[in-house]
Amino acid sequence: MGTLSFTAPLWADEHRPAALLALDADGRVALADTTAAELFGLPADDLLGRPLADLLAPPDQAHSADGLLHAEPGTVASTPFQRPDGSVFAATVTCGAIIGASGGLTALGIRMTEGYGAAQSWLVGIVRSARDAIIGESLDGRVTSWNAAAEHLYGYTEEEMLGRRMADLYPAESRSEEEEILRRISHGESVEIYEAQRLHRYGHRMMVELSVSPVTDAAGRIVGAARVSRDVTARHRDEAKFRWLLDATSLAIIGVDGGGVIQLVNAQAQHLFGYSAEQLQGQPVEILLPEEFRDRHAEHRAIYATDPRMRRMGEGLQLSARRADGSRFPAEISLASIQTDEGLLIAATVHDISARLEQEVEHRRLENELQRSQRLDSLGQLAGGVAHDFNNVLAIISTHASILEEDLEEAAAGALDGAREAVAQVLAASERGARLTRQLLAFGRREIVRPEVFDLNDVVRDVQRMLTGTLGADVVLSAAQSARPAAVTADAGRIEQVLVNLAVNARDAMPAGGSLSVHVDHTVLGPVEAAQHGLERGQYVRLRVTDTGTGMTPEVAERAFEPFFSTKAEGQGTGLGLASVYGIIAQAGGAVGLDSTPGVGTTVTILLPSADEVALGVADEPDTADSDASGRPGYGTILLVDDERELRASIETILVRVGYTVLSAASGAEAIEIASSYRGQLDLLLTDITMPGLSGREVADQVRSLHPTVQVLYMSGFAQRLLTSKGTIDPEVTLIEKPFNRRDLLSAIEDVLRLPV
C-alpha cells in the first residue's frame, strides 16, 4: 500500500499538515495519505510514481521540485501546486525526512493557503488568455511554459515548445544574444523593453517587442525567467513606409518636441542643412538658425506650443536658416503638430526658396524689360508717324527749293548771289531734317532697308579704318574679329551706322581719353537665354562694343534707348543715336543690350541671327539688257499720284521742265480712272505709298493690269505697306525715299526707265 496512516503526530499540532507526501530519491511520490489524495483530486494510488514536478504550478516546476527534494528538514516554503485538472492552489510546505520500507524518504507536509488557489487559478487564467505571448524559461534556456498568444505569435504549440531551447527562435546571427539575457537574469537584472528579430515556425522573420524578468521560488531564489513578447512587424512595416514617404518628399521635415529638441529628420533635411540624422537628433532646433535669431525663436516656439495650430511660421517675414557649414539661405517654414504619448511633437516643413526668389527677381526684370520694350515700341510708332508727316513737308520744301535753284542758275552771275546762298541753306537744312527723320524711322523700325548676307568682320574692319584718327589721339581703338566668317543678313550700311553711332557715343563718354574695343564672335542661345532677349533659340553673331568712359547709372541706362533722351549738354546731340541703334538691330531680327557701371565704362552687346556662310559673296549680276528709247531723260509719259497737293505740284513742275508728259492724280481712285481712259503708252507710274483709300501698291497692281509695260517707282518716307514681314523690301520694288530733291528724283526716274520691261 502506498497510503500513509499516522497514529501519532509527526509534527506538533500547529504544524499538522492537511496532506502528506513522501518522495523517493528521484523526486517521485512513494507514499501519499488520503488527505493528499483528496487535495489533488486523485486516488492515492494514482499519485504514486508521479514526479513532484507534475504536481507543481508553472513556470519552473522542475527547478522548484528539485529545491524541495533537497531542502533541509524543517524548511518551510510557500509553493504553488497544480492539480491534474489544471486548477492551482498555494500551500505552505514543511520539509522533513522519514524512513520507509525502501530506505530514507523526503517528507512534505502540505497545508493549503486559504484563498490562494482561486487567486492562482485566476492568475493562470490571465496568463493563458493574455494577448501578449508569455513564456516561462529555465536558467539553462529551455521553455517551461507557453501560453496561447505565444502559440499564435510563433506558430508552435505548447507541447512542441516545452523543454525546447529558447534560442531556436533566434536568427543564427543573434543567438549569442540569448546567453547575455540569461546572464543578466541570473544576476537578478531585468531586460527592459527592446525590439529584436525572431523566427516563426515557417521560417520567416518577424519583429517582436519583448521584456524579460527573473522568476524566483518561495525562498526567493532565481529559478528562471518570464518573457513577454508582442509582434510589432506590422508597426515596423508601417514605420518603414512612413520613413520612405518622409524621405521621398522634396521638402525638408524636422520633428521637434515641446522642449524644442529635434527628434526626427528626413533625408531632405539632412541634405539641405548638411547634418546627418545622428548629428541633429537630440539637439535644440535653434542649431538650424542664425545665431542672432536663436533667442527670439525660443520665445516664439514657446508661444506656438500654447496654440499649436497648422500655420506658416513668420507670415510675411523673410526667414533665414543656417547650414552646418555656416552658410545661410532664405526659408519658408510651415508648422503642424500632433499630440503623442510622449507629448507634443511639432513638424516643421522647411523649403529653401532661394531659387524662387531668384525667379521672382528675374520675373520682375523681364516684366520691366517688357514694359520698356512696349514703351519703346509706342515711341517708335509715334516717331514713325511724325517722321512720315515731316518727310512730306521736307519733300515739298526740298523740291520747291530745287526748282528755285534751277531758276537761279539761269540768272546773271552775281545778280542773285544772296538768293542762291539762301536756297543752298534751305536745301542743307532740308537734308539735315531728312537725316533726323531717317533716325526716327530707324528707331521705329519703319526705315526702308535692303538686307543682304555679309560678313560682319568686313564691316568692322571698314569702320575701324574710317574711325582711326578721327576719334581723337587720346582714344585707343581696337577690334577683334571672329576666327571664321560672321555671316549675318542685314543692311550693311545700317550696321555701319550702328558702329559709328556707338563709337561717337563712346568718344563723348571719354572726355579725357580711354580705350574703345570692338569684338565679334559666335554664340548659341538656349531656350532660356533666348527668351530673355526676346529671340528664338539658335546660333547668333555677337558684336560687343566696350568703352572705358564715365558709364551710366541704372536710371540712365534704363532710358538710354529712348528717342530724344540724352545726358549730353544742350546742342551736343539729338538723343537719337542709341534709339536708331535699337531700331536698326531690332529690324534686322536681333537684340541689343547695355551693361554700364559708373566710373568703369559701358558695354553694348548686339546679337544678330547667323546666316548661311555659303551665301557670302553671292551678288546679283548687273542687268546688261539694252535700254529702249524711253530711258532717255525727259522722254516718256508719267502718271503721278500723291495726295499732297503742294508736293504733287512741285514734282510735276520738275518733270514737265525736263520734257516728260505728266498725268497728275490726287488719289489712287483718280489714277486708275486716268489710266483706264488713257489710250497712249504709260511709261512710268510715280506713286506715293501711303494715301487715303487705295495704297500705292494697290494702284500699281491695277494700273499694270491696264498697261502691262508700265514701270513703277514708289515714293515714301514711311513705306510700311511695302515692307515684308521681316521689315524688308522685295527686290523687284523700286523706291525713292522722301524727302528728295530735283537731282535725286530725276536720277531715280532715269534708272527705272532703263530697266527691261
C-alpha positions in Angstrom: 0.0 0.0 0.0 1.2 3.5 -0.6 -1.2 5.1 1.7 0.2 6.6 4.9 -1.7 6.4 8.2 -0.4 8.4 11.2 -1.4 7.1 14.7 0.7 9.8 16.4 1.5 13.3 15.1 4.8 13.6 13.3 4.7 17.3 13.9 3.2 19.4 16.6 -0.5 20.2 16.2 0.2 23.7 14.9 2.3 22.2 12.1 -0.1 19.2 11.4 -0.4 19.3 7.6 -3.6 18.7 5.7 -1.7 16.3 3.4 1.5 14.3 3.4 3.7 13.1 0.5 6.9 11.1 0.7 9.3 11.3 -2.2 12.0 8.9 -3.2 15.5 9.9 -4.3 14.3 10.5 -7.9 11.6 13.0 -6.7 8.7 10.7 -7.4 5.8 10.1 -5.0 6.5 7.0 -3.0 3.8 7.4 -0.3 0.6 9.6 -0.1 -2.0 9.8 2.6 -5.8 10.1 1.9 -5.7 13.8 2.6 -3.2 14.3 -0.2 -5.4 12.2 -2.5 -8.3 14.5 -1.7 -6.2 17.6 -2.1 -5.1 16.7 -5.6 -8.4 15.1 -6.6 -6.9 11.7 -7.4 -6.9 8.3 -5.7 -3.8 7.8 -3.6 -2.6 5.0 -5.8 -2.8 7.4 -8.9 -0.4 9.8 -7.1 2.2 7.1 -6.6 5.1 7.2 -9.1 4.3 10.8 -10.3 7.2 13.2 -10.4 6.7 16.0 -7.9 7.2 18.5 -10.8 4.0 17.3 -12.3 2.1 18.4 -9.2 3.7 21.9 -9.1 2.4 25.0 -10.9 4.4 26.6 -13.7 6.6 28.3 -14.7 9.6 26.4 -13.3 8.3 23.2 -11.9 11.4 21.1 -12.3 13.6 23.6 -10.5 11.1 24.1 -7.7 10.7 20.3 -7.3 14.5 19.9 -7.0 14.6 22.6 -4.3 12.0 20.9 -2.2 13.6 17.4 -2.6 17.0 18.6 -1.3 15.7 21.1 1.3 17.0 20.8 4.9 14.4 19.2 7.3 12.3 21.8 9.0 12.4 24.1 5.9 9.1 25.9 5.4 8.3 27.3 1.9 5.2 28.7 0.1 4.8 26.8 -3.1 2.0 26.8 -5.8 0.6 23.4 -6.8 -1.4 22.3 -9.8 -4.0 19.6 -9.9 -4.3 17.3 -12.9 -7.5 19.2 -13.8 -5.4 22.4 -14.2 -6.6 24.1 -11.0 -3.9 25.8 -9.0 -3.6 26.3 -5.3 -0.9 27.7 -3.0 0.3 25.8 0.0 2.8 26.1 2.8 5.2 23.1 2.6 7.2 21.8 5.6 10.1 19.6 4.7 11.2 16.6 6.7 12.7 13.1 6.5 11.2 9.6 7.2 12.3 6.0 7.0 10.3 3.8 4.6 10.5 0.2 3.6 13.0 1.1 0.8 15.0 3.5 2.9 15.1 7.2 3.6 12.4 9.3 2.1 11.8 13.1 1.9 8.5 14.0 3.6 6.5 17.0 2.5 3.8 18.3 4.8 1.4 20.3 2.7 -1.1 22.8 4.1 -3.2 24.7 1.5 -3.2 28.5 1.9 -6.7 29.9 2.2 -7.9 31.7 -0.9 -4.7 31.3 -2.8 -6.0 28.6 -5.1 -8.7 30.7 -6.5 -6.3 33.7 -6.9 -3.7 31.5 -8.6 -6.2 30.0 -10.9 -7.3 33.5 -11.7 -3.7 34.5 -12.4 -3.1 31.4 -14.6 -6.3 32.2 -16.5 -5.0 35.7 -17.1 -1.7 34.4 -18.4 -3.4 31.9 -20.7 -5.8 34.4 -22.1 -3.3 37.3 -22.4 -2.9 38.8 -25.9 0.8 39.1 -25.4 3.0 36.0 -25.6 4.1 35.0 -22.1 6.8 32.4 -22.0 8.5 30.7 -19.0 12.2 29.8 -19.3 14.6 27.9 -17.1 18.0 29.3 -16.4 19.5 26.9 -18.9 17.4 28.5 -21.6 14.6 25.9 -22.0 10.9 26.7 -22.3 8.9 25.8 -19.2 5.6 27.4 -20.1 3.9 28.6 -23.3 0.6 30.4 -23.5 -1.9 30.6 -26.3 -0.6 34.0 -27.5 2.9 32.5 -27.8 1.5 29.7 -29.9 -0.3 32.3 -32.2 2.8 34.5 -32.4 5.4 31.9 -33.2 3.3 29.1 -34.7 4.4 26.4 -32.3 2.0 24.5 -29.9 2.8 24.3 -26.1 3.6 20.6 -26.5 6.1 21.3 -29.3 7.9 24.0 -27.3 8.0 22.7 -23.7 11.6 21.7 -23.0 12.9 23.2 -26.2 15.7 25.7 -26.2 14.5 29.3 -26.5 17.5 30.1 -28.8 15.8 28.1 -31.5 13.6 31.1 -32.1 16.6 33.4 -32.7 18.1 34.1 -36.2 21.5 32.5 -36.5 23.4 35.8 -36.2 21.6 36.7 -33.0 21.8 33.6 -30.9 24.6 34.9 -28.7 22.0 37.4 -27.5 20.3 34.6 -25.5 23.4 34.0 -23.5 23.6 37.6 -22.5 19.9 37.7 -21.5 20.3 34.6 -19.3 23.5 36.0 -17.7 21.7 39.2 -16.7 18.6 37.3 -15.4 20.8 35.0 -13.3 22.2 38.2 -11.7 18.7 39.4 -10.9 18.6 42.0 -13.7 15.5 42.7 -15.8 15.8 43.2 -19.5 13.7 46.3 -20.4 11.5 46.5 -23.4 13.5 46.2 -26.6 12.9 45.1 -30.2 14.5 42.1 -31.9 14.0 39.7 -34.8 12.7 36.3 -34.1 11.9 33.3 -36.3 8.4 31.9 -37.0 7.7 28.2 -37.2 7.6 28.6 -41.0 10.9 30.3 -41.3 10.0 33.9 -41.9 11.4 36.7 -39.7 9.3 38.9 -37.6 10.0 41.9 -35.3 8.9 41.5 -31.7 9.0 43.8 -28.8 9.8 42.0 -25.6 10.9 42.3 -22.0 12.5 39.6 -19.7 12.2 39.4 -15.9 13.6 37.0 -13.3 11.3 34.4 -11.6 12.0 33.4 -8.0 10.8 30.5 -5.9 9.2 30.7 -2.5 12.7 31.0 -0.9 13.5 34.0 -3.2 15.9 32.1 -5.3 16.0 32.9 -9.1 14.7 29.8 -10.8 14.0 31.1 -14.3 12.8 33.9 -16.5 9.4 35.1 -17.7 9.3 36.7 -21.2 6.6 38.9 -22.5 6.6 39.3 -26.3 4.5 41.3 -28.8 4.5 41.2 -32.6 5.5 44.6 -33.9 6.2 43.5 -37.5 3.2 45.4 -38.9 4.2 48.5 -36.9 7.7 48.3 -38.3 6.3 47.9 -41.8 4.2 51.0 -41.3 7.1 52.9 -39.8 9.2 51.8 -42.8 6.5 53.1 -45.2 6.3 56.3 -43.2 10.1 56.7 -43.3 10.1 56.0 -47.0 7.4 58.6 -47.6 9.1 61.1 -45.3 12.4 60.6 -47.2 10.8 60.6 -50.6 9.4 64.1 -50.3 11.4 67.0 -51.7 10.7 69.1 -48.6 12.9 69.1 -45.5 10.9 67.9 -42.5 12.1 68.2 -38.9 10.2 66.8 -35.9 10.7 68.8 -32.7 9.3 68.0 -29.2 7.6 70.6 -27.0 11.0 71.5 -25.5 12.5 72.4 -28.8 14.7 69.2 -29.1 15.0 67.6 -32.5 13.5 64.1 -32.5 13.3 63.3 -36.2 14.7 64.5 -39.5 14.2 63.2 -43.0 16.7 62.7 -45.8 16.0 66.0 -47.5 16.5 67.9 -44.2 19.9 66.2 -43.9 20.8 67.2 -47.4 19.5 70.8 -47.0 21.3 71.5 -43.8 24.4 69.4 -44.2 23.9 67.4 -41.0 23.4 63.7 -40.5 20.4 62.5 -38.6 22.6 61.4 -35.7 24.2 64.9 -35.5 20.7 66.5 -35.3 18.7 64.2 -33.1 18.8 65.4 -29.5 20.0 68.9 -30.5 17.9 72.1 -29.9 16.2 73.1 -33.1 17.9 76.6 -32.8 21.1 75.0 -34.1 19.5 75.4 -37.6 19.0 79.1 -37.2 21.5 82.0 -37.5 22.8 82.9 -34.0 21.1 86.3 -33.9 17.7 84.7 -34.2 18.1 81.9 -31.7 16.9 83.6 -28.5 13.9 85.2 -30.2 13.0 81.8 -31.8 12.9 80.1 -28.5 10.3 82.6 -27.3 8.2 82.2 -30.4 8.4 78.4 -30.1 7.1 78.6 -26.5 4.2 80.8 -27.7 3.4 78.3 -30.5 3.2 75.4 -28.1 0.3 77.1 -26.3 -1.7 77.1 -29.6 -0.2 74.5 -31.9 -2.3 75.0 -35.0 -1.1 74.3 -38.6 0.2 77.6 -40.0 3.1 79.2 -41.6 5.9 80.4 -39.4 6.8 84.1 -39.6 4.0 85.0 -42.1 5.1 88.0 -44.1 8.7 87.9 -42.8 11.9 86.9 -44.6 13.1 83.9 -42.6 16.7 82.6 -42.7 18.1 79.2 -41.9 21.7 78.1 -41.2 23.6 75.1 -42.7 26.2 73.1 -41.0 28.9 75.0 -42.9 27.6 78.3 -41.6 26.0 79.4 -44.9 22.5 80.8 -44.9 19.5 80.5 -47.1 16.1 82.1 -47.3 13.4 79.7 -46.0 9.7 79.2 -45.9 8.6 77.2 -42.9 5.2 75.6 -42.2 4.3 74.2 -38.8 2.0 71.4 -37.8 1.7 69.4 -34.6 0.4 66.2 -33.1 -0.1 65.1 -29.5 1.7 61.8 -28.9 2.1 59.5 -25.8 5.4 61.3 -25.3 4.0 64.7 -25.5 3.6 67.4 -28.2 5.5 66.8 -31.5 5.9 69.7 -33.9 6.6 69.1 -37.6 8.5 71.9 -39.3 8.5 71.7 -43.1 11.4 73.8 -44.4 11.5 75.0 -48.0 14.6 76.6 -49.5 13.2 79.5 -51.5 16.4 80.8 -53.0 15.5 79.6 -56.5 12.0 81.1 -56.2 13.3 84.4 -55.0 15.8 84.4 -57.9 12.9 83.6 -60.3 10.9 86.4 -58.8 13.8 88.8 -59.4 14.2 87.5 -62.9 10.4 87.8 -63.4 10.4 91.4 -62.3 13.4 92.1 -64.6 11.6 90.5 -67.5 8.4 92.5 -66.7 10.5 95.7 -66.6 12.1 94.7 -69.9 8.7 94.0 -71.4 7.4 97.3 -70.2 10.5 99.0 -71.6 10.1 97.3 -74.9 6.4 98.2 -75.1 7.3 101.8 -74.2 9.9 101.9 -76.9 7.5 100.3 -79.4 4.9 103.0 -78.6 7.5 105.7 -79.0 8.6 104.1 -82.3 5.1 104.2 -83.6 4.8 107.8 -82.6 8.2 108.6 -84.1 7.3 106.8 -87.4 4.1 108.8 -87.7 5.8 112.1 -87.0 8.6 111.2 -89.5 6.1 110.4 -92.2 4.4 113.7 -91.9 7.6 115.6 -91.6 9.1 113.8 -94.6 6.2 115.1 -96.7 6.8 118.7 -95.5 10.5 118.3 -96.2 9.8 116.9 -99.6 7.7 120.0 -100.5 10.5 122.3 -99.2 13.3 120.5 -101.0 11.6 120.1 -104.3 10.4 123.7 -104.5 13.9 124.8 -103.4 15.4 122.7 -106.2 13.1 124.4 -108.7 14.2 127.8 -107.3 17.8 126.7 -107.5 17.4 125.7 -111.2 15.8 129.1 -112.0 18.5 131.0 -110.2 21.2 129.2 -112.2 19.9 130.8 -115.3 20.1 134.3 -113.8 23.1 136.6 -114.5 26.1 135.8 -112.3 26.3 137.9 -109.2 22.9 139.4 -109.6 21.2 136.9 -107.2 24.0 135.5 -105.2 22.2 136.2 -102.0 19.2 134.3 -103.2 21.4 131.4 -104.3 23.0 131.2 -100.9 19.6 131.3 -99.2 18.4 128.4 -101.4 21.6 126.4 -100.6 20.9 126.9 -96.9 17.3 125.8 -97.4 18.4 122.6 -99.2 21.1 122.0 -96.5 18.5 122.4 -93.7 16.2 120.1 -95.6 18.9 117.4 -95.7 19.6 117.8 -92.0 15.8 117.3 -91.4 15.9 114.3 -93.7 18.7 112.7 -91.6 16.7 113.4 -88.5 13.6 111.7 -89.9 15.7 108.7 -91.0 16.9 108.3 -87.5 13.4 108.4 -86.2 12.3 105.9 -88.8 15.3 103.6 -87.8 14.2 103.8 -84.2 10.6 103.0 -85.1 11.8 100.2 -87.4 10.0 101.9 -90.2 13.1 102.6 -92.2 13.4 101.1 -95.6 16.2 98.5 -95.7 17.6 96.2 -98.4 19.2 93.3 -96.5 22.0 91.2 -97.8 24.2 88.5 -96.5 27.6 89.9 -95.5 30.5 89.2 -93.1 30.2 91.4 -90.1 34.0 91.2 -89.8 34.4 93.2 -93.0 32.1 96.0 -91.8 34.1 96.2 -88.5 37.4 96.5 -90.5 35.9 99.2 -92.7 34.6 101.2 -89.8 37.9 100.7 -87.9 39.8 102.2 -90.9 37.3 105.1 -91.1 37.4 105.9 -87.4 41.1 105.5 -86.8 42.5 109.0 -86.3 39.0 110.6 -86.3 38.0 109.7 -82.7 41.0 111.6 -81.3 44.5 110.8 -80.4 43.6 110.0 -76.8 41.1 107.3 -77.7 42.7 103.9 -78.4 40.6 101.9 -80.9 41.0 98.1 -81.1 39.0 95.5 -82.9 39.0 91.7 -82.7 37.2 89.7 -85.5 35.9 86.2 -85.2 38.1 83.3 -86.4 35.5 82.3 -89.0 33.2 84.4 -91.1 30.5 86.2 -89.1 27.7 85.9 -91.7 24.5 87.9 -91.0 21.6 89.1 -93.0 21.0 92.9 -92.6 21.5 96.2 -94.4 25.3 96.6 -94.3 25.1 100.4 -94.4 22.7 100.5 -91.4 25.1 98.2 -89.4 27.9 100.5 -90.3 25.8 103.4 -89.0 25.3 101.4 -85.8 29.0 101.1 -85.2 29.6 104.7 -86.0 26.9 105.9 -83.6 28.3 103.6 -80.8 31.8 104.8 -81.4 30.8 108.5 -81.3 28.8 107.9 -78.1 31.9 106.2 -76.6 34.2 109.0 -77.5 31.8 111.5 -75.9 31.8 109.4 -72.7 35.6 109.6 -72.5 36.5 113.3 -72.5 39.9 112.5 -71.0 40.6 109.7 -73.4 40.4 105.9 -72.9 40.0 102.7 -74.9 37.3 101.6 -77.3 37.2 97.9 -78.3 35.0 96.1 -80.8 34.7 92.3 -80.5 33.0 89.9 -82.9 32.4 86.3 -82.1 29.8 83.5 -82.3 27.4 82.2 -79.6 24.5 79.8 -79.2 21.4 80.8 -77.3 19.5 78.2 -75.5 15.7 78.5 -74.8 16.1 80.3 -71.5 18.7 82.8 -72.7 16.9 83.4 -76.0 13.7 84.1 -74.2 15.5 86.7 -72.0 16.4 88.6 -75.2 13.1 88.1 -76.9 14.8 85.9 -79.6 14.5 82.4 -81.0 17.0 79.8 -79.8 19.8 79.1 -82.2 23.2 80.4 -83.5 24.0 84.1 -83.3 26.8 86.5 -84.2 27.7 88.7 -81.2 29.1 92.2 -81.5 30.4 93.9 -78.4 31.4 97.5 -78.2 33.2 98.4 -74.9 34.5 101.7 -73.7 36.2 102.9 -70.5 34.2 106.0 -70.2 32.1 107.6 -67.4 29.5 104.9 -67.5 25.8 105.3 -66.7 23.7 104.9 -63.6 20.9 102.3 -63.7 18.3 105.0 -64.1 20.1 106.5 -67.1 20.8 103.0 -68.7 17.1 102.2 -68.4 16.2 105.1 -70.7 19.2 105.0 -72.9 17.4 103.7 -76.0 14.5 106.2 -75.8 14.4 108.8 -78.6 15.5 112.3 -77.7 16.8 111.1 -74.3 20.3 112.4 -73.8 22.6 113.3 -70.9 24.7 115.5 -73.1 24.6 119.2 -72.9 22.0 121.0 -74.9 23.0 121.3 -78.5 25.6 118.4 -78.3 23.3 115.7 -79.5 19.8 114.8 -80.7 19.3 111.9 -78.4 18.6 109.6 -81.4 22.0 107.8 -81.6 21.2 104.8 -79.4 17.5 104.9 -80.4 18.4 104.4 -84.0 20.8 101.6 -83.0 17.9 99.9 -81.1 15.6 100.2 -84.2 18.2 99.0 -86.8 19.1 95.9 -84.8 15.5 95.1 -84.0 14.5 95.4 -87.6 17.4 93.0 -88.5 15.8 90.4 -86.2 18.4 90.9 -83.4 18.6 92.3 -80.0 20.7 94.9 -78.2 21.6 95.1 -74.6 23.6 97.6 -72.4 25.7 97.0 -69.4 27.1 100.0 -67.7 28.9 100.9 -64.4 29.5 104.5 -63.4 33.3 105.2 -63.4 34.1 101.9 -65.2 32.5 102.1 -68.6 29.9 100.7 -70.9 29.4 97.6 -73.0 26.8 97.4 -75.7 26.1 93.9 -76.8 24.4 93.2 -80.1 23.0 89.8 -81.2 22.3 89.1 -84.9 21.0 85.8 -86.2 23.7 83.9 -88.0 23.3 83.5 -91.8 24.5 80.7 -94.1 28.2 81.3 -94.8 27.6 79.8 -98.3 25.6 82.9 -99.2 28.6 85.2 -98.6 30.0 86.8 -101.8 26.9 85.9 -103.9 25.6 89.1 -105.5 23.1 89.8 -108.2 24.7 90.3 -111.6 24.0 93.7 -113.1 21.4 93.6 -115.9 23.0 94.2 -119.2 19.8 94.3 -121.3 19.7 97.1 -123.8 17.6 100.1 -122.7 14.9 101.3 -125.0 14.3 104.8 -126.1 12.2 105.5 -123.0 15.3 105.6 -121.0 16.3 109.0 -122.4 15.9 111.9 -119.9 12.7 113.8 -120.5 11.2 111.3 -122.8 8.0 109.4 -121.9 4.7 109.7 -120.1 4.5 109.6 -116.3 1.3 109.0 -114.2 2.0 111.0 -111.0 -0.1 110.1 -107.9 0.2 111.8 -104.5 -2.4 113.1 -102.1 -0.2 116.1 -101.0 -1.2 118.9 -103.4 1.9 121.1 -102.9 4.3 118.2 -103.3 2.5 116.9 -106.4 2.6 120.3 -108.0 6.4 120.8 -107.4 7.1 117.3 -108.7 5.0 117.9 -111.8 6.9 121.2 -112.4 10.2 119.4 -112.2 9.2 116.7 -114.6 7.5 118.9 -117.2 10.6 121.2 -117.3 12.8 118.3 -118.5 10.3 117.2 -121.1 8.2 114.5 -119.5 4.5 114.3 -120.2 2.8 114.2 -116.8 -0.7 112.9 -115.9 -1.4 114.0 -112.3 -3.8 112.3 -109.8 -4.6 113.3 -106.2 -5.7 109.8 -105.2 -5.5 106.1 -106.2 -9.0 106.0 -107.5 -8.4 109.0 -109.7 -5.2 107.5 -111.0 -6.9 104.3 -112.0 -9.6 106.3 -113.8 -7.0 108.2 -115.7 -5.1 105.0 -116.6 -8.3 103.3 -117.8 -9.2 106.2 -120.1 -5.7 107.0 -121.4 -5.1 105.5 -124.9 -1.4 106.3 -125.2 1.6 104.5 -123.7 2.2 104.9 -120.0 6.0 104.6 -119.4 6.1 105.2 -115.6 3.8 105.2 -112.6 5.3 107.5 -109.9 3.1 107.0 -106.8 3.2 107.7 -103.1 2.8 104.6 -100.9 0.7 105.8 -98.1 -2.5 107.5 -99.2 -6.1 107.6 -98.1 -8.1 104.9 -99.8 -6.0 102.7 -102.1 -2.4 102.3 -101.3 0.4 102.9 -103.8 0.8 99.1 -104.1 -2.8 98.6 -104.9 -2.8 101.4 -107.5 0.3 99.8 -109.2 -1.4 96.4 -109.4 -4.5 97.8 -111.1 -2.6 100.2 -113.4 -0.3 97.3 -114.5 -3.4 95.3 -115.4 -4.4 98.1 -117.8 -0.8 98.9 -119.1 1.3 95.8 -118.7 4.6 97.5 -119.8 4.4 100.4 -117.3 7.3 100.7 -114.9 6.7 101.7 -111.2 8.6 104.0 -108.9 7.3 104.3 -105.4 7.7 107.4 -103.2 7.6 107.3 -99.4 9.2 108.3 -96.2 7.2 105.6 -94.4 6.9 102.6 -96.6 5.3 100.3 -94.0 2.8 99.0 -96.6 5.6 97.9 -98.9 7.6 96.0 -96.2 7.6 92.3 -95.9 7.0 90.5 -92.6 10.7 90.9 -91.9 10.7 94.7 -92.4 12.5 94.5 -95.8 11.5 95.5 -99.4 11.1 92.9 -102.1 14.0 93.0 -104.7 11.6 93.9 -107.6 10.3 97.0 -105.8 11.9 100.3 -106.7 11.6 103.2 -104.2 12.8 106.8 -103.7 12.7 107.9 -100.1 11.2 111.2 -99.1 12.4 113.9 -98.8 14.3 114.1 -102.1 15.5 116.9 -104.3 15.3 117.5 -108.1 18.5 115.7 -108.9 17.7 112.6 -106.9 14.2 112.4 -108.4 15.3 112.7 -112.0 18.1 110.2 -111.5 15.8 107.6 -109.9 13.3 108.1 -112.8 16.0 107.6 -115.4 17.3 104.4 -113.6 13.8 102.9 -113.5 13.0 103.7 -117.2 16.2 101.9 -118.2 15.0 98.7 -116.6 13.9 96.0 -119.0 10.1 95.7 -119.3 
